[in-house]
Amino acid sequence: MGRLFLIDAVGAVALVALWYFCLATYNHRRGKNALRWIEAACSHRGQVTDTRWVGASRLQAHLRFAAHWFENARVTILLVPRPLPIQWLFSVWHKQRETLTFEADLDCAPGVRLEVLRHRWLTHSDNKLLRKSRDWTVVRPGPVVLTTCTQWKQELPPVINTLMTSRGHNLLSVRFHPESPHLAATIDLEALTDERAAAGFLGVLRDLAAGASAHRQ
């Protein structure tokens, strides 16, 4: 009996170890691919200087850019904690997104504190209700901005316009601060499928940085 219990225990430990190794390897490969696309998209204007894994689901890296791009740039890639079964189940239950966050300082610090969170509301029409009445008018509105800002400062229009364009539609959040880091932007990792997508992401960041600091140059 004791021998059978020992065999079962050893088998369970081996299974957990195999699960961790395989999914940690998958996470490392996924994170490194995203980081490689970001570096390749820099077009020789930037390079990764060092990387560090925090556990098996968070990759942090510092980037060095050419002058007049970004300073003290760093990237944090947050992955689903697949190697840890309990945490993985919780992340699935809470529908955790895998994200990439870019933080950096600008040549000119923005003169405004701004945090933009992008939300979309989707509704599914009741088919039975629609069949009962044909008096429905369908309207497709443009972008709607809800803001707590009482004064529309000079920095805001270029930033908001950039976020409303098709190039910036994948950004989940954007934050500007006078203190370091001046700019922080988060994107869904699913949107970074290749080097071209990474180049588009960096292009949006450049547009945002230019819009936020143009008036101070």
SVG drawing of the C-alpha trace seen along z (x, -y; Angstrom):
<svg xmlns="http://www.w3.org/2000/svg" viewBox="-45 -75 67 77">
<polyline fill="none" stroke="black" stroke-width="0.4" points="0.0,0.0 2.7,-2.4 4.7,-1.5 1.7,-2.3 1.2,-5.6 4.8,-6.5 4.5,-5.6 1.4,-7.7 3.1,-10.6 6.2,-10.4 4.0,-10.2 2.0,-13.3 5.2,-15.3 6.6,-14.2 3.4,-15.3 3.4,-18.7 7.1,-19.2 6.4,-18.3 3.5,-20.7 5.6,-23.5 8.5,-22.9 6.5,-22.7 4.3,-25.7 7.1,-27.8 9.0,-27.1 5.9,-28.1 5.6,-31.3 9.3,-32.1 9.1,-31.6 5.9,-33.7 7.5,-36.6 10.8,-36.5 9.0,-36.5 7.1,-39.7 10.3,-41.3 12.1,-40.3 9.4,-41.9 9.6,-45.1 13.4,-45.3 13.2,-44.5 10.5,-47.2 12.9,-49.8 14.7,-49.8 18.2,-50.3 17.0,-53.2 16.8,-51.1 17.9,-47.9 17.2,-45.7 19.9,-46.2 18.9,-43.6 16.0,-41.3 14.8,-39.8 12.1,-37.2 10.0,-37.7 8.6,-34.2 7.4,-32.4 4.8,-34.9 6.4,-38.3 9.2,-39.5 10.8,-42.9 13.3,-44.5 15.1,-47.8 15.6,-49.5 18.1,-52.1 16.9,-54.4 18.6,-56.9 18.4,-60.6 14.9,-62.3 13.1,-59.0 12.6,-57.7 14.7,-57.8 14.7,-55.2 12.5,-53.0 11.3,-49.7 8.8,-47.0 6.9,-44.7 5.2,-41.6 2.5,-40.0 1.5,-36.5 -1.1,-34.1 0.5,-32.1 0.2,-28.8 2.9,-26.9 1.0,-27.3 -2.3,-25.4 -4.2,-27.1 -3.2,-30.6 -3.9,-29.7 -7.4,-28.6 -8.0,-31.9 -6.7,-33.9 -9.0,-32.0 -11.9,-32.6 -11.2,-36.4 -10.5,-36.5 -7.0,-37.9 -5.5,-39.4 -1.9,-39.0 -0.4,-42.5 2.7,-44.4 3.3,-47.7 5.8,-50.3 7.1,-53.0 9.5,-55.8 10.5,-59.4 10.2,-62.0 12.5,-64.8 10.0,-67.3 7.9,-66.3 4.2,-66.6 2.5,-69.4 -0.7,-67.4 -1.7,-64.3 -3.8,-62.2 -5.0,-58.6 -7.0,-57.2 -8.8,-53.8 -10.4,-52.4 -13.7,-50.6 -16.2,-49.2 -19.7,-48.2 -21.4,-45.6 -25.1,-44.6 -26.9,-41.7 -30.3,-42.7 -33.3,-40.7 -34.4,-39.0 -37.9,-38.4 -38.3,-42.1 -37.0,-43.1 -39.4,-40.8 -42.4,-42.3 -41.5,-45.8 -40.0,-47.3 -39.8,-50.8 -36.2,-50.5 -33.6,-53.1 -30.0,-51.9 -27.4,-54.6 -23.6,-54.1 -22.1,-56.9 -18.5,-58.0 -16.1,-57.8 -17.4,-59.0 -15.0,-60.5 -16.0,-60.6 -13.6,-62.9 -13.2,-64.3 -11.0,-67.1 -12.5,-70.5 -10.2,-72.3 -9.3,-71.2 -5.6,-71.8 -3.4,-72.3 -1.8,-68.9 -5.1,-66.9 -6.4,-67.3 -3.3,-65.7 -3.3,-62.8 -7.0,-62.2 -6.9,-62.4 -4.1,-59.8 -6.1,-57.4 -9.2,-57.8 -7.4,-56.8 -7.3,-53.2 -3.6,-53.0 -4.3,-53.4 -7.4,-51.2 -5.5,-48.3 -4.2,-50.3 -5.9,-49.3 -4.6,-52.3 -2.4,-55.3 -1.0,-57.4 0.9,-60.8 2.6,-62.2 5.0,-65.1 7.0,-62.7 8.9,-59.7 7.8,-57.7 6.3,-60.4 4.5,-57.9 3.0,-54.5 1.0,-52.6 -0.5,-49.1 -1.5,-46.9 -3.1,-43.5 -0.4,-41.0 -2.7,-39.3 -2.4,-42.4 1.4,-41.9 1.4,-39.2 4.6,-40.1 7.2,-42.8 4.8,-44.9 2.3,-45.0 5.1,-46.0 6.2,-48.7 2.6,-50.1 2.6,-50.1 5.8,-52.0 4.5,-54.4 1.5,-55.2 3.8,-55.8 5.9,-58.2 2.7,-60.1 1.5,-60.3 4.8,-61.5 5.0,-64.1 1.5,-65.4 2.1,-65.6 5.4,-67.5 5.1,-69.6 3.8,-72.7 6.7,-72.6 9.5,-72.6"/>
</svg>
